[in-house]
């Protein structure tokens, strides 16, 4: 788990090492243990290292193999690298290190881009081919690891975070009107390749890109998630799927326990994280550490789920840590959490993950987290509605989108009103082949887009702010592909995730499985009161906000008069949505 960066010039100039040093320096938290910089004429690669799988200097990056003519920077973890190494040794490759980085280097030499299909893990990577003078970039199937790009006619730059590219300079920092519409309408989701900044894009998940020294570019999708039972699976009973899910998750948890001396779990007390604790215990994990966060209650809404996490911690005898955060701490640390965001995110639990990661990083370097279960096993409230609707697309939009295009028109100033980009994207995604049922269309959109740009990004950004590696067993691609084949009738009952809950009954108490669905509640940010409201008011009415001219002042005034009256269908604050964008732009120095 690290930070990577690089530059490739197309104009005959040497790579800008000063700019690359600034970019790399901005990512020191992603890799606090070591730093590396390699340059050769028009290309340069930089790396920030968090030492986990192989602590030896031989696994440092950028990793150069002069015999093969390849240089690599890599962010992530490959869980099946020992098996791949064995295959490569049979082919005659010799190794000078013991980690997963060199395995990727040799695998690329052996199999080219087809090596990606062999990798089980999370990754973003860049490989320079000395002899062909080509740069190869790739991102994992589900976008667990980020990769941001900045193209100009003179050069390509890339990095693990968008703010890092901003530090490098020489890019268009104007706002992207299409991305603004998506951010405000699609619950802060800006689908790849776009970002809010015109001069920065992101490599889509499950894609690779090859960049020639003359600037010619090839982009290709290398993984697609298709839905519906395979041939012969249509009539399989629940018991088959139940057993298959538990076996696949058991294997995923074991893989992600690789090279983790101090094992931790982010334990919310729900089925997903509780099942991870149970499976780690079953796998023989000792001295298992669990971590739970809570906030003050607001207006009768509970700000913590401690009773459920305590129940699991007692059952499995974990070294359990509770973190209770008062409202004043939320306000004090919000600027830091915003600074840690590669892109603005409106989910209230960003601050929860930021503060929880701070606590966890004091105890271990690797933690497992339950992100992804809701998106692959249909755990959200809108899935039954979509499945039953005569118009699944309309049902999804009504349940998930923060506002329709008419409301968007009233939010922003006229210069920013173009098209219904968010609505168009959802309609186009629903129309793609590979998912027939309305439920499957919604699950595919959530698993391959929403999940990438909200929960997964949130976990990556907030854990890496503290040099903490988060592993997400529910996003093992074999488990995700299995879940996509399970019929909806085995997912939807009992508030969703039915097949997963049934699989969990042999390991978890009924109180956890049958509880009402929870989420990471931060009531103080949902209702915006006291000092937090004043901070938000200043961000939306200050000189920078006025100069940017994004939002309709009358609309902002209405929100400020009664924030609690303007809650989105996903229980978010419309006011917070606007404020996060302004605050993020200020934090990262994006001026009008």
Secondary structure, 3 states (H helix, E strand, C coil): CCEEEEEEECCCCCCCHHHHHHHHHCCCCCCECEEEEEEECCEEEEEEECCCCCCCHHHCCCEEECCCCEEEEEEEEECCHHHHHHHHHHCCCCCCCCCHHHHHHHHHHHHHHHHHHHCCEEEEEEEEECCCCEEEEEECCCCCCCCEEEECCCEEEEECCHHHHHHHCCCCCCECHHHHHHHHHCCCCCCCCCCCECCCEECCCCEEEEEECCCCEEEEECCCCCCCCCCCCCCCCHHHHHHHHHHHHHHHHHHCCCCCCCEEEECCCCHHHHHHHHHHHHCCCCCCEEEEEEECCECCECCCCHHHHHHHHHHHCCEEEEEEECHHHHHHHHHHHHHHCCCCCCCCHHHHHHHHHHHHHCCCCEEECCCCHHHHHCCCCHHHHHHHCCCHHHHHHHHHCCCCHHHHHHHECHHHCCCCHHHHHHHHHHHCCCCCCHHHHHHHHHHHHHHHHHHHHHHHHHHHCCCCEEECHHHCHHHHHHHHHCCHHHCCCCCCCHHHHHHHCCCCCHHHHCCCCCCCCCHHHHHCCHHHHHHHHHHHHCHHHHHHCCECHHHHHHHHHCHHHCECCCCCEHHHHHHHHHHHHHHCCCCC
